[in-house]
């Protein structure tokens, strides 16, 4: 393996570089001072995760790559985001790095070293060159910060033989070792299940992400008038600013759905009008600096006041969420919050005249209520917005809740604008309420409780924010 991969999408429109320029550019640079950073607070937690991994696969070589840049268009790349498994175990944000746990359990991070000034690449390489994208950390600095031995990436070529590899991020790495698809899948599954119980550091990171997300919701409410003048994209942009200022980025594409767009579950075009009298469903989350993400939803009246019909639907969803939150406790089935919410929604749909018989609609061989709610109430949350996705069904969806699990609680009702099974006054209304909770020893703690949910509290909160912005 070379020091770094061939530059993807290399540009061809730069002028030729005379030999004299190439030579001149390699001289006259001051000696760089590079003081070693302090160890990160997360370092001992990551070390414990690596130890658990090594203990689960004793005597085996385990390889976890972070991946490389992905082309956005022609010669431009998306901002790099490390692979989740790699981030959980190593913490480096450098592209092309590879974490290797040797058979004796020791861990080494292979990373491209500093691109020094002895060759032209530091100013000719648009993707990795220092004058284009900034300096990369030295191996010594990386080791000090992460509490992990760091070696040059090119030394990875010296390794060979059997190994378990996390696939799908770096085919160059996969080709270096003798691998087995089933064994590799077992590694990925274990790493997902290792993330199910969050440690205290992870919960603190999630709380920071949630707090920044709440600030982002406040920013959006303050500027709802500008969204009415433009489109849903104003709300997306306002929240995106908060995500980049207080975190790494948004944790997923923000859903800023006004009016009937709220009935499209993953509406991310965000190009529709924002009108008085409509609801706006905002499903947004800040991804923090250590890549833990929040995932919060509120459905707000654009005018600042719910209509009677909107309030009735909203209150039904809120009742369903309260029932789900009450079911979030250790030892409960993962699906218990979902079941509790669905019962409330089905009975409410009968009261609204949408379903003729809630009991019949809830039957396992019918589930007719799902026409109006569509999705599950919870998913795990962490480094991925849908975290632990490769965990086995028997320990996730069909498992029981444990202290340290962090999950969303997000019932919703969506009455499509062309659904003739729904009373006309309800068509086009979509409501979702979503909070992030951590399972505790005796119940759960709502990490996003500071963001109002009660409709009266929401109206007062919106009025306060808009008056302060006037």
C-alpha positions in Angstrom: 0.0 0.0 0.0 1.4 3.4 -0.9 1.7 6.2 1.6 -1.7 7.4 0.4 -4.1 6.5 -2.4 -3.9 8.0 -5.8 -5.6 11.4 -5.7 -9.2 10.8 -6.7 -10.6 13.1 -9.4 -7.3 14.8 -10.0 -7.6 18.2 -11.6 -6.0 18.8 -15.0 -6.5 22.6 -15.4 -3.5 23.7 -13.4 -0.6 25.4 -15.4 2.5 23.4 -15.9 5.2 23.7 -13.2 8.7 24.4 -14.4 11.6 22.5 -12.8 12.9 25.8 -11.3 9.5 26.3 -9.6 9.5 22.8 -8.2 13.0 23.2 -6.8 12.3 26.7 -5.4 9.1 25.5 -3.6 11.1 22.9 -1.6 13.5 25.4 0.0 13.3 28.3 2.5 10.7 26.9 4.9 11.1 27.4 8.6 11.5 24.5 11.0 8.0 23.8 12.3 7.4 23.5 16.0 4.9 20.8 16.7 4.2 20.5 20.5 2.5 17.4 21.5 -1.2 17.7 22.4 -2.7 16.5 25.7 -4.5 13.1 25.6 -8.2 13.3 24.8 -10.7 12.6 27.5 -12.2 9.9 25.4 -8.9 8.0 25.0 -9.3 5.6 28.0 -12.9 4.8 27.0 -11.7 3.9 23.5 -8.9 1.8 25.0 -11.5 -0.2 27.0 -13.5 -0.8 23.8 -10.5 -2.1 22.0 -9.7 -4.4 24.9 -13.3 -5.8 24.8 -12.9 -6.3 21.1 -9.6 -8.2 21.5 -11.0 -10.3 24.3 -14.0 -11.3 22.1 -11.7 -12.4 19.2 -8.6 -13.7 21.1 -5.5 -14.5 19.0 -6.9 -13.0 15.8 -5.8 -10.0 13.7 -8.7 -7.4 13.5 -8.6 -4.7 10.9 -10.8 -1.6 11.0 -10.3 1.0 8.2 -11.8 4.5 8.2 -12.3 4.9 4.5 -11.3 7.7 2.1 -12.7 10.7 0.4 -15.8 10.2 -1.7 -16.2 12.1 -5.0 -19.0 14.7 -5.0 -18.6 15.8 -8.6 -15.6 15.5 -11.0 -12.6 16.7 -8.9 -14.4 17.8 -5.7 -14.9 15.6 -2.7 -17.4 15.5 0.2 -16.1 16.6 3.5 -14.5 13.5 5.1 -16.3 11.7 7.9 -14.6 8.7 9.5 -16.3 5.3 9.5 -18.4 4.8 12.6 -16.6 1.6 13.8 -13.2 3.3 13.4 -14.3 6.4 15.2 -15.7 4.4 18.1 -12.4 2.5 18.6 -9.7 5.0 17.5 -11.1 8.6 17.4 -8.9 9.8 14.5 -10.6 11.9 11.8 -7.8 11.4 9.2 -8.8 9.8 5.9 -7.2 6.5 4.8 -6.2 5.5 8.3 -6.4 1.9 9.5 -6.7 0.5 13.0 -5.2 -3.0 13.5 -5.5 -5.1 16.6 -2.7 -7.7 16.4 -3.2 -11.3 17.7 -1.7 -10.4 21.0 -4.3 -7.7 21.5 -2.1 -4.7 21.0 -3.4 -1.9 18.8 -1.7 0.1 16.1 -3.1 3.0 14.1 -1.6 3.2 10.6 -1.9 6.8 9.3 -0.3 8.8 6.5 2.5 10.8 8.0 3.0 14.5 7.6 3.6 15.5 3.9 7.0 17.2 4.3 8.4 19.9 2.0 11.1 17.6 0.4 8.8 16.7 -2.5 6.4 18.9 -4.6 3.3 16.9 -3.4 2.7 19.3 -0.5 1.7 22.0 -3.0 0.7 20.0 -6.1 -1.7 17.5 -4.6 -5.1 19.2 -4.4 -6.7 16.5 -2.1 -3.9 15.8 0.4 -1.3 18.6 -0.2 -0.8 20.8 2.8 -1.0 24.1 0.9 -4.4 23.0 -0.5 -6.1 21.5 2.5 -3.9 22.3 5.5 -1.4 20.2 7.6 -2.1 16.7 8.8 -1.2 15.8 12.3 2.2 14.1 12.8 2.3 10.5 14.0 3.7 11.6 17.3 0.9 14.1 17.8 -1.7 11.5 16.9 -0.2 9.0 19.3 -0.2 11.5 22.1 -3.7 12.7 21.5 -5.3 9.3 21.1 -3.2 7.3 23.5 -2.6 4.9 20.6 0.6 3.8 18.8 0.7 5.4 15.4 2.9 4.1 12.5 3.2 5.2 8.8 0.5 4.0 6.6 2.9 2.4 4.2 4.0 -0.1 6.9 0.6 -1.7 6.6 1.9 -3.4 3.5 4.2 -5.5 5.7 1.1 -7.3 7.2 -0.5 -10.2 5.5 -2.2 -13.5 6.3 -5.6 -14.2 7.8 -7.6 -11.4 9.4 -11.1 -10.2 10.1 -11.8 -6.9 8.3 -14.6 -4.4 8.5 -15.7 -4.3 4.9 -17.2 -1.7 2.8 -14.8 1.2 3.5 -11.5 0.5 1.9 -11.1 -2.3 -0.8 -7.3 -1.7 -0.8 -7.2 -2.8 2.8 -9.5 -5.7 2.2 -7.2 -7.0 -0.5 -4.2 -7.1 1.8 -5.5 -9.9 4.0 -6.9 -13.4 3.8 -10.5 -12.8 4.8 -13.8 -14.7 5.1 -17.1 -13.0 4.4 -18.9 -14.7 7.3 -16.1 -14.0 9.8 -15.9 -10.4 8.7 -19.7 -10.0 9.2 -19.3 -11.4 12.7 -16.8 -8.6 13.4 -19.1 -5.9 12.1 -22.0 -7.4 14.2 -20.0 -7.4 17.4 -18.9 -3.8 16.8 -22.5 -2.8 16.4 -23.5 -4.6 19.6 -20.5 -3.1 21.4 -22.1 0.3 20.9 -25.5 -0.7 22.4 -24.6 0.3 25.9 -23.2 3.8 26.0 -20.5 4.7 28.6 -20.6 7.9 30.6 -18.4 9.8 28.1 -20.7 8.9 25.2 -23.8 10.0 27.1 -22.1 13.3 27.8 -21.3 13.7 24.1 -24.9 12.9 23.2 -26.1 15.5 25.7 -23.9 18.1 24.2 -25.2 17.3 20.7 -28.8 17.5 22.0 -28.1 20.9 23.7 -26.7 22.3 20.5 -29.7 20.9 18.6 -32.1 22.7 21.0 -30.2 25.9 20.3 -30.7 25.2 16.6 -34.4 24.8 17.0 -34.5 28.2 18.8 -32.6 29.8 16.0 -35.1 28.5 13.5 -38.1 29.7 15.4 -36.5 33.2 15.7 -36.2 33.3 11.9 -39.5 31.7 10.8 -40.5 35.0 9.3 -37.6 34.8 6.9 -38.6 31.2 6.0 -42.0 32.5 5.1 -40.4 35.1 2.8 -38.3 32.4 1.1 -38.8 28.6 1.7 -38.2 25.7 3.9 -34.5 26.0 2.9 -34.1 29.0 5.2 -34.9 26.8 8.2 -32.4 24.1 6.9 -29.7 26.7 6.5 -30.2 28.4 9.8 -30.0 25.0 11.6 -27.0 24.0 9.5 -25.1 27.1 10.7 -25.6 26.1 14.4 -24.5 22.5 13.5 -21.3 23.7 12.0 -20.6 26.2 14.8 -21.3 23.9 17.7 -20.5 20.6 16.2 -19.0 18.7 13.2 -22.1 19.0 11.0 -25.7 17.9 10.9 -26.1 14.3 11.9 -28.3 13.6 8.9 -30.2 15.6 6.2 -32.4 18.0 8.1 -36.2 17.5 7.5 -37.9 20.9 7.4 -41.3 20.1 6.2 -44.1 22.7 6.1 -47.7 21.9 5.3 -48.4 18.6 3.6 -44.7 18.0 3.2 -44.8 16.8 6.8 -46.6 13.7 5.5 -43.5 12.7 3.6 -41.4 11.0 6.3 -38.0 11.9 5.0 -38.7 15.1 3.2 -35.2 16.6 2.7 -35.7 18.7 -0.5 -36.8 21.5 1.8 -37.8 23.7 -1.1 -41.5 24.3 -0.3 -43.3 27.4 0.9 -43.8 28.1 4.6 -47.3 29.6 5.1 -49.2 31.0 8.0 -51.8 28.5 9.2 -49.6 25.5 8.4 -47.6 23.3 10.7 -43.9 22.8 10.1 -42.3 19.5 11.1 -38.7 19.9 12.0 -36.6 16.7 12.4 -33.0 17.8 12.9 -29.9 16.9 14.9 -26.4 18.3 15.4 -23.5 15.9 15.1 -20.9 16.8 17.8 -17.2 17.1 17.4 -16.7 13.5 18.4 -19.5 12.5 15.9 -22.3 11.6 18.3 -25.5 12.9 16.9 -28.8 14.1 18.3 -32.2 13.3 16.6 -35.0 15.5 17.7 -38.4 16.4 16.1 -40.9 19.1 16.9 -44.0 20.0 14.9 -44.7 23.7 15.3 -47.5 26.1 14.1 -46.0 28.6 11.7 -48.3 31.3 13.0 -47.3 30.5 16.6 -50.7 29.1 17.5 -52.2 25.7 16.8 -55.7 25.6 15.2 -58.2 23.4 17.1 -57.8 20.6 14.5 -54.0 20.8 14.6 -54.0 20.8 18.4 -56.2 17.7 18.5 -53.9 15.7 16.3 -50.8 17.0 18.0 -52.2 16.2 21.5 -53.0 12.7 20.4 -49.3 12.2 19.2 -48.1 13.7 22.5 -50.3 11.3 24.5 -48.8 8.4 22.5 -45.3 9.7 23.2 -46.0 9.9 26.9 -47.2 6.3 26.9 -44.0 5.3 25.1 -41.7 7.2 27.4 -43.4 5.5 30.4 -42.6 2.1 28.8 -38.8 3.0 28.5 -37.3 1.1 31.4 -34.7 -1.6 31.9 -35.9 -5.1 31.3 -38.7 -4.0 29.1 -38.9 -5.3 25.5 -37.3 -2.9 23.0 -40.7 -2.9 21.3 -42.8 -2.1 24.4 -42.6 1.7 23.9 -43.8 1.2 20.3 -46.7 -1.0 21.4 -47.8 1.5 24.0 -47.7 4.3 21.5 -49.6 2.4 18.8 -52.4 1.5 21.2 -52.9 5.2 22.1 -52.8 6.2 18.4 -55.2 3.6 17.3 -57.7 4.5 20.0 -57.3 8.2 19.1 -57.8 7.4 15.4 -61.1 5.8 16.3 -62.2 9.0 18.2 -61.2 11.1 15.2 -63.4 9.0 12.9 -60.4 7.7 10.9 -60.7 4.0 12.1 -64.0 2.4 12.8 -62.6 -0.1 15.4 -59.3 0.5 17.2 -59.3 -3.0 18.7 -59.7 -4.6 15.3 -57.1 -2.3 13.8 -54.5 -3.3 16.4 -54.8 -7.1 15.7 -51.5 -8.6 14.6 -53.1 -9.9 11.3 -54.5 -6.4 10.5 -52.5 -3.5 11.8 -54.6 -1.1 9.8 -53.5 1.9 12.0 -50.1 1.7 10.3 -51.6 3.5 7.2 -51.5 6.7 9.2 -48.3 6.2 11.3 -46.0 4.1 9.1 -42.8 3.8 11.2 -41.5 2.4 14.4 -41.3 4.5 17.5 -37.7 3.9 18.4 -34.2 3.3 17.1 -30.8 3.3 18.8 -28.9 6.6 18.7 -25.1 7.3 18.9 -22.4 7.7 16.4 -24.9 6.9 13.7 -28.4 8.4 13.8 -29.7 4.8 13.3 -26.9 3.3 15.5 -26.0 -0.3 16.0 -27.7 -1.2 12.7 -25.7 -4.5 12.3 -26.6 -5.8 15.7 -28.5 -9.1 15.8 -32.3 -8.9 16.0 -32.4 -11.0 19.2 -30.3 -8.4 21.1 -31.7 -5.2 19.4 -35.2 -5.2 18.0 -36.3 -8.4 19.8 -34.1 -7.8 22.9 -34.7 -6.0 26.1 -33.7 -2.4 27.1 -30.6 -2.1 29.3 -29.2 0.8 31.3 -27.0 2.8 29.0 -29.1 2.3 25.9 -29.8 5.6 24.1 -32.8 5.6 21.8 -35.3 7.9 20.2 -39.0 8.0 21.1 -40.9 9.4 18.1 -44.5 8.5 17.4 -46.2 10.3 14.5 -49.4 10.6 12.5 -49.5 11.5 8.8 -52.7 12.2 7.0 -51.9 12.3 3.3 -53.5 15.2 1.4 -55.2 12.8 -1.0 -56.3 10.1 1.5 -60.1 9.7 1.2 -60.2 7.5 4.3 -59.5 10.5 6.4 -61.9 13.3 7.2 -61.2 16.3 4.9 -60.2 18.6 7.7 -57.4 16.3 8.7 -55.9 15.8 5.3 -52.4 17.2 4.8 -51.6 17.3 8.6 -48.4 15.5 9.7 -47.2 15.5 13.3 -44.2 13.8 14.8 -42.7 14.4 18.3 -39.3 12.9 18.9 -37.0 12.9 21.9 -33.7 11.2 22.8 -33.7 9.2 26.0 -31.1 7.2 27.9 -32.3 4.1 29.8 -31.4 4.4 33.5 -31.4 1.9 36.4 -35.1 2.8 37.2 -36.5 4.2 34.0 -35.3 6.7 31.5 -33.9 10.2 31.3 -35.0 12.5 28.5 -31.9 14.2 27.1 -34.0 16.7 25.1 -36.5 17.5 27.8 -35.4 21.2 27.7 -37.2 21.6 24.4 -41.0 22.1 25.0 -43.5 19.4 24.0 -46.8 20.5 25.5 -48.7 22.6 22.9 -49.3 25.5 25.4 -45.6 25.5 26.3 -44.7 25.5 22.6 -46.9 28.5 21.9 -45.4 30.4 24.8 -41.9 29.4 23.8 -42.4 30.5 20.3 -43.9 33.8 21.3 -40.9 34.5 23.6 -38.3 33.7 21.0 -40.0 35.7 18.3 -40.5 38.7 20.5 -36.8 38.6 21.5 -35.8 38.6 17.8 -38.1 41.5 16.8 
